[in-house]
Amino acid sequence: MRVLLGCLLCLMTCSVSAAIDINTATEVQLQSVKGIGPSKAKSIVQYRTRHGAFRTVGELANVRGFGGKTLTRLQGELSVSGAGNAWSQQAPLAQAPATSTDHAMKSVKKKGH
């Protein structure tokens, strides 16, 4: 009986929260995570719209306002659909847009100079 009461008490006092999926969450849902306000939530949704689904939670490092400390603090609060352990995967680096110099160099290489 004591064990049953102890389990019941634990269930009543322990809060279980599921990680928020950054690929499907709305701005409002993202804001339910402590440390993500309206600005960061909007940045996540904008990044996702422009670049497609996140492959890892670590990819948030490419989003304005998210650095290493923030990502560490949010560990366990966020998830990525279809990912096993997204925190153990390294975030891909964002590729810089091509410049006019890049295009000129390609042109020179094609001509054989």
TORMI-57945 format. One record per residue (C-alpha): residue in three letters; residue number from 0; z negated, y, x. Coordinates in nm, 2 decimals, padded with zeros to 4 digits, always signed. Example, Ala and Ser with C-alpha at 12.3 -4.5 7.8 and 13.67 -1.06 7.14 Angstrom:
// TORMI-57945
<pt><code>ALA</code><pos>0</pos><up>-00.78</up><north>-00.45</north><east>+01.23</east></pt>
<pt><code>SER</code><pos>1</pos><up>-00.71</up><north>-00.11</north><east>+01.37</east></pt>
***
This chain:
// TORMI-57945
<pt><code>MET</code><pos>0</pos><up>+00.00</up><north>+00.00</north><east>+00.00</east></pt>
<pt><code>ARG</code><pos>1</pos><up>-00.08</up><north>+00.24</north><east>+00.29</east></pt>
<pt><code>VAL</code><pos>2</pos><up>+00.25</up><north>+00.17</north><east>+00.45</east></pt>
<pt><code>LEU</code><pos>3</pos><up>+00.43</up><north>+00.24</north><east>+00.12</east></pt>
<pt><code>LEU</code><pos>4</pos><up>+00.24</up><north>+00.57</north><east>+00.08</east></pt>
<pt><code>GLY</code><pos>5</pos><up>+00.32</up><north>+00.66</north><east>+00.44</east></pt>
<pt><code>CYS</code><pos>6</pos><up>+00.69</up><north>+00.60</north><east>+00.39</east></pt>
<pt><code>LEU</code><pos>7</pos><up>+00.69</up><north>+00.80</north><east>+00.07</east></pt>
<pt><code>LEU</code><pos>8</pos><up>+00.51</up><north>+01.09</north><east>+00.24</east></pt>
<pt><code>CYS</code><pos>9</pos><up>+00.75</up><north>+01.08</north><east>+00.53</east></pt>
<pt><code>LEU</code><pos>10</pos><up>+01.05</up><north>+01.09</north><east>+00.30</east></pt>
<pt><code>MET</code><pos>11</pos><up>+00.91</up><north>+01.39</north><east>+00.11</east></pt>
<pt><code>THR</code><pos>12</pos><up>+00.84</up><north>+01.59</north><east>+00.43</east></pt>
<pt><code>CYS</code><pos>13</pos><up>+01.13</up><north>+01.49</north><east>+00.65</east></pt>
<pt><code>SER</code><pos>14</pos><up>+01.45</up><north>+01.68</north><east>+00.59</east></pt>
<pt><code>VAL</code><pos>15</pos><up>+01.77</up><north>+01.50</north><east>+00.66</east></pt>
<pt><code>SER</code><pos>16</pos><up>+02.08</up><north>+01.72</north><east>+00.70</east></pt>
<pt><code>ALA</code><pos>17</pos><up>+02.43</up><north>+01.61</north><east>+00.76</east></pt>
<pt><code>ALA</code><pos>18</pos><up>+02.64</up><north>+01.77</north><east>+01.03</east></pt>
<pt><code>ILE</code><pos>19</pos><up>+02.89</up><north>+02.02</north><east>+00.90</east></pt>
<pt><code>ASP</code><pos>20</pos><up>+03.26</up><north>+01.92</north><east>+00.96</east></pt>
<pt><code>ILE</code><pos>21</pos><up>+03.42</up><north>+02.22</north><east>+01.13</east></pt>
<pt><code>ASN</code><pos>22</pos><up>+03.77</up><north>+02.09</north><east>+01.02</east></pt>
<pt><code>THR</code><pos>23</pos><up>+03.69</up><north>+02.10</north><east>+00.65</east></pt>
<pt><code>ALA</code><pos>24</pos><up>+03.40</up><north>+02.35</north><east>+00.60</east></pt>
<pt><code>THR</code><pos>25</pos><up>+03.45</up><north>+02.68</north><east>+00.43</east></pt>
<pt><code>GLU</code><pos>26</pos><up>+03.31</up><north>+03.00</north><east>+00.57</east></pt>
<pt><code>VAL</code><pos>27</pos><up>+03.02</up><north>+02.98</north><east>+00.33</east></pt>
<pt><code>GLN</code><pos>28</pos><up>+02.94</up><north>+02.62</north><east>+00.44</east></pt>
<pt><code>LEU</code><pos>29</pos><up>+02.96</up><north>+02.71</north><east>+00.81</east></pt>
<pt><code>GLN</code><pos>30</pos><up>+02.71</up><north>+03.00</north><east>+00.75</east></pt>
<pt><code>SER</code><pos>31</pos><up>+02.46</up><north>+02.74</north><east>+00.63</east></pt>
<pt><code>VAL</code><pos>32</pos><up>+02.42</up><north>+02.64</north><east>+00.99</east></pt>
<pt><code>LYS</code><pos>33</pos><up>+02.15</up><north>+02.84</north><east>+01.17</east></pt>
<pt><code>GLY</code><pos>34</pos><up>+02.32</up><north>+03.05</north><east>+01.43</east></pt>
<pt><code>ILE</code><pos>35</pos><up>+02.65</up><north>+03.09</north><east>+01.25</east></pt>
<pt><code>GLY</code><pos>36</pos><up>+02.69</up><north>+03.41</north><east>+01.06</east></pt>
<pt><code>PRO</code><pos>37</pos><up>+02.98</up><north>+03.56</north><east>+00.87</east></pt>
<pt><code>SER</code><pos>38</pos><up>+03.16</up><north>+03.67</north><east>+01.18</east></pt>
<pt><code>LYS</code><pos>39</pos><up>+03.15</up><north>+03.34</north><east>+01.36</east></pt>
<pt><code>ALA</code><pos>40</pos><up>+03.23</up><north>+03.15</north><east>+01.04</east></pt>
<pt><code>LYS</code><pos>41</pos><up>+03.54</up><north>+03.36</north><east>+00.99</east></pt>
<pt><code>SER</code><pos>42</pos><up>+03.64</up><north>+03.32</north><east>+01.36</east></pt>
<pt><code>ILE</code><pos>43</pos><up>+03.62</up><north>+02.94</north><east>+01.32</east></pt>
<pt><code>VAL</code><pos>44</pos><up>+03.83</up><north>+02.93</north><east>+01.01</east></pt>
<pt><code>GLN</code><pos>45</pos><up>+04.09</up><north>+03.17</north><east>+01.16</east></pt>
<pt><code>TYR</code><pos>46</pos><up>+04.11</up><north>+02.96</north><east>+01.48</east></pt>
<pt><code>ARG</code><pos>47</pos><up>+04.15</up><north>+02.64</north><east>+01.27</east></pt>
<pt><code>THR</code><pos>48</pos><up>+04.43</up><north>+02.81</north><east>+01.06</east></pt>
<pt><code>ARG</code><pos>49</pos><up>+04.62</up><north>+02.93</north><east>+01.37</east></pt>
<pt><code>HIS</code><pos>50</pos><up>+04.58</up><north>+02.63</north><east>+01.60</east></pt>
<pt><code>GLY</code><pos>51</pos><up>+04.52</up><north>+02.33</north><east>+01.36</east></pt>
<pt><code>ALA</code><pos>52</pos><up>+04.23</up><north>+02.10</north><east>+01.34</east></pt>
<pt><code>PHE</code><pos>53</pos><up>+03.97</up><north>+02.08</north><east>+01.61</east></pt>
<pt><code>ARG</code><pos>54</pos><up>+03.98</up><north>+01.77</north><east>+01.82</east></pt>
<pt><code>THR</code><pos>55</pos><up>+03.63</up><north>+01.81</north><east>+01.95</east></pt>
<pt><code>VAL</code><pos>56</pos><up>+03.33</up><north>+02.03</north><east>+01.86</east></pt>
<pt><code>GLY</code><pos>57</pos><up>+03.35</up><north>+02.15</north><east>+02.22</east></pt>
<pt><code>GLU</code><pos>58</pos><up>+03.68</up><north>+02.31</north><east>+02.14</east></pt>
<pt><code>LEU</code><pos>59</pos><up>+03.48</up><north>+02.58</north><east>+01.97</east></pt>
<pt><code>ALA</code><pos>60</pos><up>+03.45</up><north>+02.72</north><east>+02.33</east></pt>
<pt><code>ASN</code><pos>61</pos><up>+03.80</up><north>+02.86</north><east>+02.26</east></pt>
<pt><code>VAL</code><pos>62</pos><up>+03.67</up><north>+03.06</north><east>+01.96</east></pt>
<pt><code>ARG</code><pos>63</pos><up>+03.55</up><north>+03.41</north><east>+02.01</east></pt>
<pt><code>GLY</code><pos>64</pos><up>+03.17</up><north>+03.42</north><east>+02.00</east></pt>
<pt><code>PHE</code><pos>65</pos><up>+03.11</up><north>+03.06</north><east>+02.12</east></pt>
<pt><code>GLY</code><pos>66</pos><up>+02.98</up><north>+03.00</north><east>+02.47</east></pt>
<pt><code>GLY</code><pos>67</pos><up>+02.80</up><north>+02.72</north><east>+02.64</east></pt>
<pt><code>LYS</code><pos>68</pos><up>+02.46</up><north>+02.82</north><east>+02.52</east></pt>
<pt><code>THR</code><pos>69</pos><up>+02.57</up><north>+02.85</north><east>+02.16</east></pt>
<pt><code>LEU</code><pos>70</pos><up>+02.74</up><north>+02.51</north><east>+02.16</east></pt>
<pt><code>THR</code><pos>71</pos><up>+02.44</up><north>+02.35</north><east>+02.31</east></pt>
<pt><code>ARG</code><pos>72</pos><up>+02.21</up><north>+02.50</north><east>+02.05</east></pt>
<pt><code>LEU</code><pos>73</pos><up>+02.45</up><north>+02.38</north><east>+01.77</east></pt>
<pt><code>GLN</code><pos>74</pos><up>+02.47</up><north>+02.03</north><east>+01.90</east></pt>
<pt><code>GLY</code><pos>75</pos><up>+02.40</up><north>+01.79</north><east>+01.62</east></pt>
<pt><code>GLU</code><pos>76</pos><up>+02.47</up><north>+02.05</north><east>+01.35</east></pt>
<pt><code>LEU</code><pos>77</pos><up>+02.84</up><north>+02.03</north><east>+01.37</east></pt>
<pt><code>SER</code><pos>78</pos><up>+03.10</up><north>+01.75</north><east>+01.36</east></pt>
<pt><code>VAL</code><pos>79</pos><up>+03.47</up><north>+01.69</north><east>+01.37</east></pt>
<pt><code>SER</code><pos>80</pos><up>+03.63</up><north>+01.46</north><east>+01.12</east></pt>
<pt><code>GLY</code><pos>81</pos><up>+03.77</up><north>+01.15</north><east>+01.28</east></pt>
<pt><code>ALA</code><pos>82</pos><up>+03.58</up><north>+01.19</north><east>+01.61</east></pt>
<pt><code>GLY</code><pos>83</pos><up>+03.33</up><north>+00.94</north><east>+01.73</east></pt>
<pt><code>ASN</code><pos>84</pos><up>+03.11</up><north>+01.14</north><east>+01.97</east></pt>
<pt><code>ALA</code><pos>85</pos><up>+03.28</up><north>+01.48</north><east>+01.99</east></pt>
<pt><code>TRP</code><pos>86</pos><up>+03.02</up><north>+01.62</north><east>+02.22</east></pt>
<pt><code>SER</code><pos>87</pos><up>+03.09</up><north>+01.38</north><east>+02.50</east></pt>
<pt><code>GLN</code><pos>88</pos><up>+03.46</up><north>+01.47</north><east>+02.50</east></pt>
<pt><code>GLN</code><pos>89</pos><up>+03.56</up><north>+01.77</north><east>+02.71</east></pt>
<pt><code>ALA</code><pos>90</pos><up>+03.72</up><north>+02.06</north><east>+02.52</east></pt>
<pt><code>PRO</code><pos>91</pos><up>+04.08</up><north>+02.12</north><east>+02.60</east></pt>
<pt><code>LEU</code><pos>92</pos><up>+04.15</up><north>+02.45</north><east>+02.77</east></pt>
<pt><code>ALA</code><pos>93</pos><up>+04.36</up><north>+02.70</north><east>+02.58</east></pt>
<pt><code>GLN</code><pos>94</pos><up>+04.70</up><north>+02.76</north><east>+02.72</east></pt>
<pt><code>ALA</code><pos>95</pos><up>+04.79</up><north>+03.12</north><east>+02.80</east></pt>
<pt><code>PRO</code><pos>96</pos><up>+05.10</up><north>+03.25</north><east>+02.62</east></pt>
<pt><code>ALA</code><pos>97</pos><up>+05.42</up><north>+03.26</north><east>+02.83</east></pt>
<pt><code>THR</code><pos>98</pos><up>+05.49</up><north>+03.60</north><east>+03.00</east></pt>
<pt><code>SER</code><pos>99</pos><up>+05.83</up><north>+03.76</north><east>+03.08</east></pt>
<pt><code>THR</code><pos>100</pos><up>+05.77</up><north>+03.66</north><east>+03.44</east></pt>
<pt><code>ASP</code><pos>101</pos><up>+05.74</up><north>+03.30</north><east>+03.33</east></pt>
<pt><code>HIS</code><pos>102</pos><up>+06.07</up><north>+03.32</north><east>+03.15</east></pt>
<pt><code>ALA</code><pos>103</pos><up>+06.24</up><north>+03.49</north><east>+03.45</east></pt>
<pt><code>MET</code><pos>104</pos><up>+06.12</up><north>+03.22</north><east>+03.69</east></pt>
<pt><code>LYS</code><pos>105</pos><up>+06.26</up><north>+02.95</north><east>+03.46</east></pt>
<pt><code>SER</code><pos>106</pos><up>+06.59</up><north>+03.13</north><east>+03.46</east></pt>
<pt><code>VAL</code><pos>107</pos><up>+06.60</up><north>+03.15</north><east>+03.84</east></pt>
<pt><code>LYS</code><pos>108</pos><up>+06.51</up><north>+02.78</north><east>+03.87</east></pt>
<pt><code>LYS</code><pos>109</pos><up>+06.79</up><north>+02.69</north><east>+03.63</east></pt>
<pt><code>LYS</code><pos>110</pos><up>+07.04</up><north>+02.88</north><east>+03.84</east></pt>
<pt><code>GLY</code><pos>111</pos><up>+06.93</up><north>+02.70</north><east>+04.15</east></pt>
<pt><code>HIS</code><pos>112</pos><up>+06.79</up><north>+02.99</north><east>+04.34</east></pt>
***
